[in-house]
Amino acid sequence: MTVNGNTMQKLLMLLAVLLCMSCGQRDEMPDLAEGRLELSIGQVSLSTDTRATPSELGKPLADEFALQIQRSGTAVTEYKGKFKESIGVPAAAYDITVTCGEDVVIGRDAPFYIGTAQAQVEVGQTKSVSISCHVGNALVSVMFGRDEAERQAFDEMYDDYGLLVKIGQHSMAITRETAATSIYFQAGSSPELIFYGTLKDGRVVSTVVSHQSIPKVFQAGNHAIVRLSLSGSDWIIIEGGDSFGGEFQ
């Protein structure tokens, strides 16, 4: 049987219409199988093992968080980007992760917050999820002297001084000018702490700060507060307190 040009054109047009209808049906199917997640950032814990993170840093806002929604038990990521309060997703079980800040190897006043939750989304239903967050990295702070008089004694004895926090090839110091800051680093790290200074007579001194109460491996939320005071000409004492006590030379 031969097909003339007019018949062929009609057949092609019919095929195009059927194809468009099929595409439209496929586009609608995910909508019919969707549910919705209503998300909120719940409690953001600013506490660590010994005290709150520096209050000057404050509580992060919801729009400062990043959001990842992944199908439970799979590598399928439905969404990854800025935090959203509402998002439509196919009906399934999900692992939800929110983060704020960067989990840096080492950084100054750089808290990293993380929170996780799970949710089962049903077809045509809205699932509300409140995600609590906590500090996901660790930190070291230092106090040069127990009071203003002792802090002045450091200035009278040293031209400069500080506490060096060293992790592998990376290091950062807390000096008298930056004493109000804290050094943050990844959980699972084993930082080396070194007090250093240049005495008024030009001698350069340094000593490793070690004590049985300082964690060998810092976990998320661990916070070592190193309290240093002077005793004699070259002695540095770690003052007892919430974190640890003892002395070293």
Rosetta blueprint (number, residue, H / E / L):
1 M L
2 T L
3 V L
4 N L
5 G H
6 N H
7 T H
8 M H
9 Q H
10 K H
11 L H
12 L H
13 M H
14 L H
15 L H
16 A H
17 V H
18 L H
19 L H
20 C H
21 M H
22 S H
23 C H
24 G H
25 Q H
26 R H
27 D H
28 E H
29 M H
30 P H
31 D H
32 L H
33 A L
34 E E
35 G E
36 R E
37 L E
38 E E
39 L E
40 S E
41 I E
42 G E
43 Q E
44 V E
45 S L
46 L L
47 S E
48 T L
49 D L
50 T L
51 R L
52 A E
53 T L
54 P L
55 S H
56 E H
57 L H
58 G L
59 K L
60 P L
61 L L
62 A H
63 D H
64 E H
65 F L
66 A E
67 L E
68 Q E
69 I E
70 Q E
71 R E
72 S L
73 G L
74 T L
75 A L
76 V L
77 T E
78 E E
79 Y E
80 K E
81 G E
82 K E
83 F L
84 K L
85 E L
86 S E
87 I E
88 G E
89 V E
90 P E
91 A L
92 A E
93 A E
94 Y E
95 D E
96 I E
97 T E
98 V E
99 T E
100 C E
101 G L
102 E L
103 D L
104 V L
105 V L
106 I E
107 G E
108 R E
109 D L
110 A L
111 P L
112 F L
113 Y E
114 I E
115 G E
116 T E
117 A E
118 Q E
119 A E
120 Q E
121 V E
122 E L
123 V L
124 G L
125 Q L
126 T E
127 K E
128 S E
129 V E
130 S E
131 I E
132 S E
133 C E
134 H E
135 V E
136 G L
137 N E
138 A E
139 L E
140 V E
141 S E
142 V E
143 M E
144 F E
145 G L
146 R L
147 D L
148 E H
149 A H
150 E H
151 R H
152 Q H
153 A H
154 F H
155 D H
156 E H
157 M H
158 Y E
159 D E
160 D E
161 Y E
162 G E
163 L E
164 L E
165 V E
166 K E
167 I E
168 G L
169 Q L
170 H E
171 S E
172 M E
173 A E
174 I E
175 T E
176 R L
177 E L
178 T L
179 A L
180 A L
181 T L
182 S L
183 I E
184 Y E
185 F E
186 Q E
187 A L
188 G L
189 S L
190 S L
191 P L
192 E E
193 L E
194 I E
195 F E
196 Y E
197 G E
198 T E
199 L E
200 K L
201 D L
202 G L
203 R L
204 V E
205 V E
206 S E
207 T E
208 V E
209 V E
210 S L
211 H L
212 Q L
213 S L
214 I L
215 P L
216 K L
217 V L
218 F L
219 Q L
220 A L
221 G L
222 N L
223 H E
224 A E
225 I E
226 V E
227 R E
228 L E
229 S E
230 L E
231 S E
232 G L
233 S L
234 D L
235 W E
236 I E
237 I E
238 I E
239 E L
240 G L
241 G L
242 D L
243 S L
244 F L
245 G L
246 G E
247 E E
248 F E
249 Q L
